[in-house]
Amino acid sequence: MKHLHTVGDVMTHAVIAVGRDAPFQEIVENLRKWRISALPVLAGDGRVVGVVSEADLLAREELRDAVLPPSDRAADASLQQQAHAVTAGQLMSFPAITVHPDATTAQAARAMVHAHVKRLPVIDTEGHLVGVVSRGDLLKVYLRPDEDIEGDVRRALLAHPLPTDASGIDVKVEEGMVTLRGTVPEPSPLGILELLARSVPGVVDVQTLISIEPALEADHGDTPATRTSGAAR
């Protein structure tokens, strides 16, 4: 199974989009037919210029039915224009919140949360549409088999330069929950080991059950210790 590290690994390549001139009814029909909540709006050269969503359409309907005093109509012509919008170019939100294929899934998730959107157009370096990533796509990472996650955690621990040998640490993964067990000669790497494990896509939580090597505990005046983090069971 793919590692699913980046947006390009999980995005949907077959994308439904509309041009600036797409009429209101066509937008609604595409949203209904494909069971999606938003559509990228493209310029003639295929660049993403905006996104039209269910929220944009509903906002238009709300404004259309609102009775504004004459003074408000004169002061805010943009609201009147939005209330009478009939094409994707008039209805869309812009500029579009987009993401590149090489962005990490975590970066895409943060962008969605901050922008309060469910889908992001994926664009190349020239702004052309190459895919769409949704909340559901980002959650695919948590469908990775435990054995794949376990292998990636082991590789992450061994690949990172540490002040101690991590080869003796036992890694077990169950339903995305990682447990690290073993003994290390230094207390300092414990936090690093946990961060490395958490960085692996598909990890739900990390439980660190690692003891300090007794021989060094005496030198440092420490007592045998076990550090536990995450949701210990």
VOMI-750621 format. One record per residue (C-alpha): residue number from 1; residue in one letter; x, y, z. Coordinates in nm, 2 decimals, decimal comma. Layout:
<recs>
NUM/a/X/Y/Z;
...
</recs>
This chain:
<recs>
1/m/0,00/0,00/0,00;
2/k/0,12/0,35/-0,07;
3/h/0,26/0,56/0,22;
4/l/0,00/0,83/0,17;
5/h/0,23/1,10/0,29;
6/t/0,12/1,37/0,05;
7/v/-0,19/1,52/-0,10;
8/g/-0,09/1,37/-0,43;
9/d/-0,11/1,02/-0,27;
10/v/-0,47/1,06/-0,16;
11/m/-0,64/1,31/-0,39;
12/t/-0,91/1,24/-0,64;
13/h/-0,77/1,28/-0,99;
14/a/-1,11/1,28/-1,18;
15/v/-1,24/1,62/-1,10;
16/i/-1,58/1,78/-1,18;
17/a/-1,53/2,15/-1,24;
18/v/-1,72/2,44/-1,41;
19/g/-1,63/2,74/-1,61;
20/r/-1,70/3,10/-1,51;
21/d/-2,01/3,11/-1,73;
22/a/-2,18/2,80/-1,59;
23/p/-2,54/2,89/-1,49;
24/f/-2,69/2,85/-1,15;
25/q/-2,90/2,54/-1,24;
26/e/-2,60/2,36/-1,39;
27/i/-2,40/2,42/-1,07;
28/v/-2,68/2,28/-0,86;
29/e/-2,72/1,98/-1,08;
30/n/-2,35/1,89/-1,07;
31/l/-2,35/1,92/-0,69;
32/r/-2,65/1,69/-0,66;
33/k/-2,54/1,44/-0,93;
34/w/-2,19/1,39/-0,80;
35/r/-2,28/1,43/-0,43;
36/i/-2,02/1,70/-0,36;
37/s/-2,04/2,02/-0,17;
38/a/-1,83/2,25/-0,39;
39/l/-1,69/2,29/-0,74;
40/p/-1,37/2,45/-0,86;
41/v/-1,43/2,73/-1,11;
42/l/-1,18/2,74/-1,40;
43/a/-1,06/3,01/-1,63;
44/g/-1,04/2,93/-2,00;
45/d/-0,68/2,80/-1,97;
46/g/-0,77/2,56/-1,69;
47/r/-0,64/2,77/-1,40;
48/v/-0,84/2,76/-1,08;
49/v/-0,99/3,11/-1,02;
50/g/-1,24/3,03/-0,75;
51/v/-1,47/2,78/-0,59;
52/v/-1,85/2,78/-0,59;
53/s/-2,01/2,59/-0,30;
54/e/-2,35/2,50/-0,16;
55/a/-2,28/2,78/0,09;
56/d/-2,23/3,03/-0,19;
57/l/-2,56/2,93/-0,35;
58/l/-2,75/2,94/-0,02;
59/a/-2,60/3,28/0,06;
60/r/-2,73/3,41/-0,27;
61/e/-3,08/3,28/-0,20;
62/e/-3,08/3,44/0,15;
63/l/-2,98/3,78/0,00;
64/r/-3,23/3,76/-0,28;
65/d/-3,52/3,72/-0,03;
66/a/-3,39/3,99/0,21;
67/v/-3,57/4,32/0,20;
68/l/-3,30/4,59/0,23;
69/p/-3,38/4,96/0,30;
70/p/-3,30/5,19/0,01;
71/s/-3,00/5,34/0,20;
72/d/-2,85/4,99/0,24;
73/r/-2,90/4,91/-0,13;
74/a/-2,71/5,23/-0,22;
75/a/-2,44/5,17/0,03;
76/d/-2,36/4,81/-0,05;
77/a/-2,41/4,75/-0,42;
78/s/-2,20/4,43/-0,39;
79/l/-2,47/4,27/-0,18;
80/q/-2,72/4,35/-0,45;
81/q/-2,49/4,21/-0,72;
82/q/-2,45/3,89/-0,52;
83/a/-2,82/3,86/-0,47;
84/h/-2,87/3,86/-0,85;
85/a/-2,57/3,64/-0,93;
86/v/-2,66/3,37/-1,18;
87/t/-2,32/3,23/-1,30;
88/a/-2,03/3,05/-1,13;
89/g/-1,81/3,35/-1,19;
90/q/-2,06/3,57/-1,01;
91/l/-2,13/3,33/-0,73;
92/m/-1,79/3,18/-0,65;
93/s/-1,57/3,26/-0,35;
94/f/-1,22/3,38/-0,46;
95/p/-0,94/3,36/-0,44;
96/a/-0,97/2,98/-0,41;
97/i/-0,80/2,81/-0,11;
98/t/-0,58/2,55/-0,29;
99/v/-0,31/2,31/-0,22;
100/h/-0,02/2,15/-0,42;
101/p/0,02/1,77/-0,47;
102/d/0,35/1,76/-0,27;
103/a/0,19/1,92/0,04;
104/t/0,16/1,68/0,33;
105/t/-0,18/1,55/0,44;
106/a/-0,13/1,74/0,76;
107/q/-0,08/2,07/0,58;
108/a/-0,40/2,01/0,38;
109/a/-0,60/1,92/0,69;
110/r/-0,48/2,25/0,86;
111/a/-0,58/2,45/0,55;
112/m/-0,93/2,29/0,55;
113/v/-0,98/2,36/0,92;
114/h/-0,86/2,72/0,90;
115/a/-1,07/2,79/0,59;
116/h/-1,38/2,60/0,72;
117/v/-1,40/2,40/0,39;
118/k/-1,46/2,04/0,31;
119/r/-1,26/2,01/-0,02;
120/l/-0,95/2,18/-0,17;
121/p/-0,86/2,21/-0,54;
122/v/-0,52/2,06/-0,60;
123/i/-0,31/2,27/-0,85;
124/d/0,02/2,25/-1,02;
125/t/0,29/2,52/-1,01;
126/e/0,11/2,72/-1,28;
127/g/-0,23/2,71/-1,11;
128/h/-0,39/2,44/-1,33;
129/l/-0,63/2,20/-1,17;
130/v/-0,49/1,85/-1,12;
131/g/-0,72/1,70/-0,86;
132/v/-0,93/1,76/-0,55;
133/v/-0,87/1,65/-0,20;
134/s/-1,15/1,61/0,05;
135/r/-1,18/1,54/0,42;
136/g/-1,25/1,18/0,34;
137/d/-0,94/1,15/0,12;
138/l/-0,73/1,28/0,41;
139/l/-0,87/1,02/0,64;
140/k/-0,77/0,74/0,40;
141/v/-0,43/0,74/0,58;
142/y/-0,60/0,58/0,89;
143/l/-0,69/0,28/0,68;
144/r/-0,33/0,18/0,64;
145/p/-0,26/-0,18/0,76;
146/d/-0,09/-0,20/1,11;
147/e/0,20/-0,39/0,96;
148/d/0,27/-0,10/0,71;
149/i/0,26/0,15/1,00;
150/e/0,49/-0,07/1,21;
151/g/0,75/-0,10/0,94;
152/d/0,75/0,28/0,88;
153/v/0,79/0,35/1,25;
154/r/1,08/0,11/1,27;
155/r/1,25/0,28/0,97;
156/a/1,18/0,63/1,12;
157/l/1,35/0,53/1,45;
158/l/1,65/0,39/1,28;
159/a/1,69/0,66/1,01;
160/h/1,70/0,95/1,25;
161/p/2,03/1,04/1,41;
162/l/1,99/0,98/1,79;
163/p/2,23/1,00/2,08;
164/t/2,15/0,64/2,16;
165/d/2,09/0,31/1,97;
166/a/1,72/0,26/1,89;
167/s/1,76/-0,08/1,73;
168/g/1,66/-0,26/2,05;
169/i/1,33/-0,08/2,08;
170/d/1,03/-0,30/2,01;
171/v/0,75/-0,16/1,80;
172/k/0,39/-0,29/1,81;
173/v/0,09/-0,14/1,63;
174/e/-0,27/-0,23/1,69;
175/e/-0,55/-0,04/1,51;
176/g/-0,31/0,25/1,45;
177/m/-0,20/0,27/1,82;
178/v/0,18/0,24/1,85;
179/t/0,35/0,10/2,15;
180/l/0,73/0,14/2,20;
181/r/0,90/-0,08/2,45;
182/g/1,26/-0,13/2,54;
183/t/1,55/0,01/2,74;
184/v/1,78/0,30/2,64;
185/p/2,10/0,43/2,80;
186/e/1,99/0,79/2,79;
187/p/1,67/0,96/2,90;
188/s/1,70/1,24/2,64;
189/p/1,58/1,05/2,33;
190/l/1,25/0,95/2,48;
191/g/1,06/1,25/2,35;
192/i/1,24/1,23/2,02;
193/l/1,14/0,87/1,97;
194/e/0,77/0,95/2,04;
195/l/0,78/1,24/1,80;
196/l/0,93/1,02/1,53;
197/a/0,66/0,76/1,58;
198/r/0,38/1,02/1,57;
199/s/0,52/1,16/1,24;
200/v/0,43/0,84/1,05;
201/p/0,11/0,86/0,85;
202/g/-0,17/0,66/1,00;
203/v/-0,05/0,67/1,36;
204/v/-0,35/0,74/1,59;
205/d/-0,15/0,76/1,92;
206/v/0,17/0,66/2,07;
207/q/0,24/0,48/2,40;
208/t/0,60/0,50/2,51;
209/l/0,70/0,23/2,76;
210/i/1,08/0,27/2,76;
211/s/1,30/0,23/3,07;
212/i/1,64/0,39/3,15;
213/e/1,93/0,15/3,15;
214/p/2,00/0,06/3,52;
215/a/2,38/0,10/3,48;
216/l/2,34/0,47/3,39;
217/e/2,07/0,53/3,63;
218/a/2,32/0,48/3,92;
219/d/2,56/0,72/3,76;
220/h/2,30/0,99/3,73;
221/g/2,14/0,92/4,06;
222/d/1,81/0,82/3,89;
223/t/1,57/0,54/3,98;
224/p/1,43/0,30/3,73;
225/a/1,17/0,48/3,53;
226/t/0,92/0,41/3,26;
227/r/0,77/0,69/3,05;
228/t/0,42/0,65/2,93;
229/s/0,25/0,89/2,69;
230/g/-0,06/0,88/2,48;
231/a/-0,36/0,67/2,57;
232/a/-0,21/0,39/2,78;
233/r/-0,42/0,09/2,82;
</recs>
